[in-house]
């Protein structure tokens, strides 16, 4: 009878860890919980191979945080970006967190108060609370870190930030930074083309569509793992999303990394890939910021696509400009440039539509 029960338990465990689409674990926050969080050993032993590099935490508010994993012996810890997640939700010692694993390194997180044992109501309203600058005590800095494995949805922080930065792009354009441009076929094709007037493509913002073949989960994880292995203490990793490379062209910089390495102001950033250089703008908000301006040119001329992984390594920084070396880890080695999405046009406006697309491809030069 006893051995039969043991066999039953083994079968139950095997079914749970291998067949269930979602599995969960719980943690009570204690000690230096704001610095890192240890994933339970049993959970790690069963799912270690599926948790590579970076995981995505989705809070009750629907916002997404991307957390870098580190190993310490047999332990797996939430480390890079975890502090921002803790601060954004005002988590306290003895709070209870339930992590629901949904596959593809994605977790939904529920948060419970230490005293009432009920859900923390404020966790559902992180998006609306921005108390960092008002002196009310609770920090509600929205995390902008984006190194996510989520292949089906875009970070809500990215989308919201892109809407806020639209006006800033116009303001920044009044003082265009100097730019050293690489010599490659992508730029040659656009040189010598007469520039359109500012705003001529404003009604038709550039959108691209991929012509690349479908990519597998294994290819995505391989690119991310290569980036993680090449990372240093001064670097951060971002998995490209549609809002980074196909439309919008705004890339959030991890809030924790920016807090440590960047100044709390809008400033110029130089991006370098080997001997080629691009000048972009780091647009700062009170809770974080991201790359705009020349970021679009960087994307277009390096043929970046969704799920490609960029490793940004800080080289130097001054009061006026920071330099980041960028390494690109593609999910597919063969490069097929994305194509512009053609907008519906009225009769006889075909040439005008083509001109608008060209202007959109080049409008970043004026920012």
C-alpha positions as CSV (number, residue, x, y, z in Angstrom):
1,X,0.0,0.0,0.0
2,X,2.8,2.4,0.9
3,X,4.9,1.8,-2.2
4,X,1.7,2.1,-4.3
5,X,1.1,5.5,-2.8
6,X,4.7,6.6,-3.5
7,X,4.3,5.5,-7.1
8,X,1.0,7.4,-7.4
9,X,2.7,10.6,-6.0
10,X,5.6,10.2,-8.5
11,X,3.1,9.9,-11.4
12,X,1.1,12.9,-10.1
13,X,4.3,15.0,-10.0
14,X,5.4,13.9,-13.4
15,X,2.0,14.8,-14.9
16,X,2.0,18.2,-13.2
17,X,5.4,19.3,-14.3
18,X,5.4,17.8,-17.8
19,X,1.7,18.1,-18.9
20,X,0.2,21.1,-17.2
21,X,0.2,24.3,-19.3
22,X,0.5,26.5,-16.2
23,X,2.4,25.8,-13.0
24,X,2.8,28.1,-9.9
25,X,5.0,28.8,-7.0
26,X,4.7,31.1,-4.0
27,X,7.3,33.2,-2.2
28,X,7.2,35.2,1.1
29,X,9.4,38.2,0.8
30,X,12.1,38.3,3.5
31,X,15.7,39.5,4.1
32,X,17.2,41.5,1.2
33,X,14.2,40.7,-1.0
34,X,14.5,44.0,-2.9
35,X,17.9,43.0,-4.3
36,X,17.0,39.5,-5.6
37,X,14.5,36.7,-5.3
38,X,15.3,32.9,-5.2
39,X,13.1,30.7,-7.3
40,X,12.1,27.6,-5.3
41,X,14.5,24.7,-5.8
42,X,11.8,22.2,-6.9
43,X,10.5,24.7,-9.5
44,X,14.0,25.3,-10.7
45,X,14.8,21.6,-11.0
46,X,11.7,20.9,-13.1
47,X,11.8,24.0,-15.4
48,X,15.4,25.2,-15.4
49,X,15.9,24.4,-19.1
50,X,12.8,26.5,-20.0
51,X,14.0,29.6,-18.1
52,X,16.9,31.0,-20.1
53,X,18.4,34.5,-19.7
54,X,15.4,36.7,-19.1
55,X,11.8,36.2,-17.9
56,X,8.8,38.4,-18.2
57,X,6.7,39.3,-15.1
58,X,3.2,40.6,-15.7
59,X,1.7,42.4,-12.7
60,X,-2.0,42.7,-11.9
61,X,-2.0,46.1,-13.7
62,X,-1.2,44.4,-17.0
63,X,2.2,46.1,-17.2
64,X,5.2,44.0,-18.0
65,X,8.6,43.9,-16.4
66,X,11.6,41.9,-17.8
67,X,13.9,40.4,-15.2
68,X,17.3,38.9,-15.8
69,X,18.1,35.5,-14.3
70,X,21.4,34.7,-12.6
71,X,22.6,31.4,-11.2
72,X,24.3,30.8,-7.9
73,X,25.3,27.2,-7.6
74,X,22.1,25.2,-8.0
75,X,20.0,28.2,-7.3
76,X,18.2,30.4,-9.9
77,X,17.6,34.0,-8.9
78,X,15.6,36.9,-10.2
79,X,18.2,39.7,-10.3
80,X,18.5,42.3,-13.0
81,X,15.4,44.5,-13.0
82,X,13.9,42.9,-9.9
83,X,14.6,45.9,-7.8
84,X,12.5,48.1,-10.1
85,X,9.7,45.6,-10.0
86,X,9.8,45.7,-6.1
87,X,9.9,49.5,-6.0
88,X,7.1,50.0,-8.6
89,X,4.8,47.8,-6.5
90,X,5.9,49.1,-3.1
91,X,6.5,45.6,-1.9
92,X,7.3,45.1,1.7
93,X,8.8,42.4,3.9
94,X,6.5,39.4,4.4
95,X,4.3,40.3,1.5
96,X,3.3,37.1,-0.4
97,X,3.8,36.7,-4.1
98,X,2.3,34.0,-6.3
99,X,4.0,33.4,-9.6
100,X,2.0,31.6,-12.4
101,X,4.1,30.3,-15.2
102,X,2.5,30.4,-18.6
103,X,5.3,29.1,-20.8
104,X,7.9,31.0,-22.9
105,X,9.5,32.4,-19.7
106,X,6.3,34.4,-18.9
107,X,4.8,34.7,-15.4
108,X,1.7,36.4,-14.1
109,X,2.2,37.7,-10.5
110,X,-0.4,38.2,-7.8
111,X,0.6,40.1,-4.6
112,X,-0.9,39.7,-1.2
113,X,-0.6,41.9,1.9
114,X,1.4,40.6,4.8
115,X,-1.2,41.4,7.5
116,X,-4.7,41.1,5.8
117,X,-3.6,38.2,3.6
118,X,-5.7,39.8,0.9
119,X,-4.5,41.1,-2.5
120,X,-2.7,44.4,-2.5
121,X,-5.2,46.7,-4.1
122,X,-2.5,49.2,-5.3
123,X,-0.9,46.5,-7.5
124,X,-3.8,46.9,-10.0
125,X,-3.1,50.6,-10.4
126,X,0.6,50.9,-10.8
127,X,0.1,52.3,-14.3
128,X,-1.9,55.2,-13.0
129,X,0.2,56.0,-9.9
130,X,3.3,58.2,-10.5
131,X,4.2,59.4,-7.0
132,X,8.0,59.5,-7.5
133,X,8.2,63.3,-8.1
134,X,5.3,64.3,-5.9
135,X,7.0,63.3,-2.6
136,X,4.1,61.1,-1.4
137,X,6.5,58.3,-0.4
138,X,5.4,55.4,-2.6
139,X,7.6,55.0,-5.6
140,X,5.6,54.2,-8.7
141,X,8.2,54.3,-11.4
142,X,7.0,52.3,-14.3
143,X,9.5,49.8,-15.4
144,X,10.7,50.2,-18.9
145,X,12.9,47.2,-19.1
146,X,12.1,45.1,-22.2
147,X,14.2,42.2,-22.6
148,X,11.2,39.9,-22.9
149,X,10.6,36.5,-24.4
150,X,6.9,37.3,-24.9
151,X,6.4,36.7,-28.7
152,X,2.7,37.7,-28.8
153,X,2.3,41.0,-27.1
154,X,4.1,44.3,-26.9
155,X,5.1,46.0,-23.6
156,X,2.3,48.3,-22.5
157,X,5.0,50.6,-21.1
158,X,6.5,50.9,-24.5
159,X,3.1,51.8,-26.1
160,X,2.3,54.4,-23.4
161,X,5.8,55.9,-23.6
162,X,5.6,56.1,-27.4
163,X,2.5,58.1,-27.2
164,X,4.1,60.5,-24.7
165,X,7.2,60.9,-26.7
166,X,5.5,61.9,-30.0
167,X,5.5,65.6,-29.0
168,X,9.1,65.4,-27.7
169,X,10.3,64.2,-31.1
170,X,9.0,67.3,-32.7
171,X,10.7,69.5,-30.0
172,X,14.0,67.6,-30.2
173,X,14.0,68.0,-34.0
174,X,14.7,71.8,-33.6
175,X,18.3,71.0,-32.7
176,X,19.4,68.0,-34.8
177,X,22.5,66.3,-33.6
178,X,25.5,65.7,-35.8
179,X,25.7,62.2,-37.3
180,X,28.4,59.9,-38.7
181,X,26.8,57.6,-41.1
182,X,28.0,54.1,-42.1
183,X,28.8,53.3,-45.7
184,X,26.6,50.5,-46.8
185,X,24.1,49.8,-49.5
186,X,21.2,50.6,-47.3
187,X,22.3,54.2,-47.0
188,X,23.6,54.6,-50.5
189,X,20.1,53.9,-51.9
190,X,18.7,56.9,-50.1
191,X,21.5,59.4,-50.7
192,X,20.9,62.1,-53.2
193,X,17.1,61.9,-52.8
194,X,15.6,65.3,-52.3
195,X,14.4,65.7,-48.8
196,X,10.6,66.1,-48.2
197,X,9.3,68.9,-46.2
198,X,9.0,68.4,-42.5
199,X,5.7,66.9,-41.8
200,X,5.1,65.7,-45.3
201,X,5.0,62.1,-44.1
202,X,3.4,63.0,-40.8
203,X,0.0,61.7,-41.9
204,X,1.6,58.4,-43.0
205,X,4.0,57.3,-40.2
206,X,6.4,54.7,-41.3
207,X,5.4,51.1,-40.7
208,X,7.4,48.1,-41.8
209,X,6.4,44.5,-42.4
210,X,8.8,41.5,-42.1
211,X,9.7,39.4,-45.2
212,X,11.7,37.0,-43.0
213,X,10.7,33.4,-42.6
214,X,8.9,32.4,-39.4
215,X,11.3,31.8,-36.5
216,X,11.1,29.1,-33.9
217,X,11.2,29.3,-30.1
218,X,14.5,27.5,-30.1
219,X,16.0,30.2,-32.4
220,X,14.7,33.0,-30.1
221,X,16.1,31.4,-27.0
222,X,19.5,30.7,-28.7
223,X,19.9,34.4,-29.7
224,X,19.0,35.5,-26.1
225,X,21.4,33.0,-24.6
226,X,24.2,34.2,-26.8
227,X,23.6,37.8,-25.6
228,X,23.5,36.7,-22.0
229,X,26.8,35.0,-22.3
230,X,28.4,38.1,-23.8
231,X,27.0,40.5,-21.3
232,X,29.0,42.4,-18.7
233,X,28.2,44.4,-15.6
234,X,27.8,47.6,-17.6
235,X,25.6,46.1,-20.3
236,X,21.9,45.5,-20.8
237,X,19.9,43.3,-23.2
238,X,16.8,44.1,-25.1
239,X,14.8,41.7,-27.2
240,X,13.4,43.6,-30.2
241,X,9.6,44.1,-30.3
242,X,7.4,45.4,-33.1
243,X,7.2,48.8,-31.5
244,X,11.1,49.0,-31.6
245,X,11.6,48.0,-35.2
246,X,8.4,48.0,-37.3
247,X,6.4,51.0,-36.0
248,X,6.8,53.7,-33.5
249,X,10.6,53.2,-33.3
250,X,10.9,53.9,-29.5
251,X,13.0,51.5,-27.4
252,X,12.8,51.8,-23.6
253,X,16.0,51.4,-21.6
254,X,15.8,49.2,-18.5
255,X,14.9,51.6,-15.7
256,X,17.3,50.1,-13.1
257,X,20.2,50.3,-15.6
258,X,19.4,53.8,-16.6
259,X,19.1,54.9,-13.0
260,X,22.7,53.7,-12.3
261,X,24.4,54.7,-15.6
262,X,22.6,57.6,-17.2
263,X,21.8,61.1,-16.1
264,X,18.2,62.1,-15.2
265,X,17.8,64.3,-18.3
266,X,17.3,64.0,-22.0
267,X,20.6,63.7,-23.7
268,X,22.5,62.4,-26.8
269,X,23.6,58.8,-27.1
270,X,26.0,57.5,-29.6
271,X,25.4,53.9,-30.8
272,X,28.4,52.0,-32.3
273,X,28.5,48.8,-34.2
274,X,32.2,48.1,-35.0
275,X,33.4,51.2,-36.9
276,X,29.9,52.6,-37.7
277,X,28.2,55.2,-35.6
278,X,24.7,56.5,-35.1
279,X,23.5,59.4,-33.0
280,X,20.2,58.9,-31.1
281,X,18.4,60.7,-28.4
282,X,17.7,59.3,-24.9
283,X,14.4,60.8,-23.9
284,X,14.0,61.0,-20.1
285,X,10.8,61.0,-18.1
286,X,10.6,61.1,-14.3
287,X,10.3,57.3,-14.1
288,X,12.7,56.3,-16.9
289,X,13.2,56.8,-20.6
290,X,14.3,55.3,-23.9
291,X,15.9,55.8,-27.3
292,X,14.2,57.9,-30.0
293,X,15.5,60.2,-32.7
294,X,18.3,58.4,-34.5
295,X,17.2,55.1,-33.1
296,X,15.0,54.6,-36.3
297,X,18.0,55.1,-38.5
298,X,19.9,52.6,-36.5
299,X,17.1,50.0,-36.8
300,X,16.7,50.6,-40.6
301,X,20.4,50.5,-41.5
302,X,21.1,47.4,-39.4
303,X,18.0,45.6,-40.6
304,X,16.8,44.8,-37.1
305,X,13.7,42.7,-36.8
306,X,11.4,41.5,-34.1
307,X,13.0,38.9,-31.7
308,X,16.5,40.0,-32.7
309,X,18.5,40.6,-29.5
310,X,20.7,43.7,-28.9
311,X,23.4,43.8,-26.3
312,X,24.2,47.4,-25.3
313,X,27.5,47.9,-23.5
314,X,28.4,51.3,-21.9
315,X,31.8,52.6,-23.2
316,X,31.9,56.1,-21.8
317,X,29.7,58.9,-20.7
318,X,29.9,62.6,-20.1
319,X,27.5,65.3,-19.1
320,X,26.5,65.7,-22.8
321,X,26.8,62.3,-24.5
322,X,27.0,58.6,-23.7
323,X,28.5,56.0,-26.0
324,X,27.1,52.5,-26.2
325,X,28.6,49.6,-28.2
326,X,25.9,47.4,-29.7
327,X,26.2,43.7,-30.5
328,X,23.3,42.2,-32.6
329,X,22.3,38.6,-32.2
330,X,19.9,37.7,-35.0
331,X,17.3,35.0,-34.7
332,X,17.9,34.3,-38.4
333,X,21.3,34.9,-39.9
334,X,20.0,35.6,-43.4
335,X,19.1,39.3,-43.7
336,X,16.1,40.2,-45.7
337,X,15.2,43.9,-45.3
338,X,11.6,44.5,-44.1
339,X,9.4,46.4,-46.6
340,X,7.3,49.5,-45.9
341,X,3.6,49.1,-45.5
342,X,1.8,50.9,-48.3
343,X,-1.1,53.1,-47.2
344,X,-4.4,53.2,-49.2
345,X,-4.1,56.0,-51.7
346,X,-6.7,58.0,-53.7
347,X,-6.8,57.9,-57.5
348,X,-3.7,59.3,-59.1
349,X,-1.7,59.5,-55.9
350,X,0.6,56.6,-56.5
351,X,3.7,58.7,-56.9
352,X,2.8,60.7,-53.8
353,X,2.5,57.5,-51.8
354,X,5.9,56.4,-52.8
355,X,7.4,59.8,-52.0
356,X,5.7,59.6,-48.5
357,X,7.3,56.3,-47.8
358,X,10.7,57.5,-48.8
359,X,10.3,60.6,-46.6
360,X,9.3,58.4,-43.7
361,X,12.4,56.3,-44.2
362,X,14.5,59.4,-44.0
363,X,12.7,61.6,-41.6
364,X,14.8,60.4,-38.8
365,X,17.7,62.3,-40.2
366,X,16.0,65.6,-39.3
367,X,15.4,64.6,-35.6
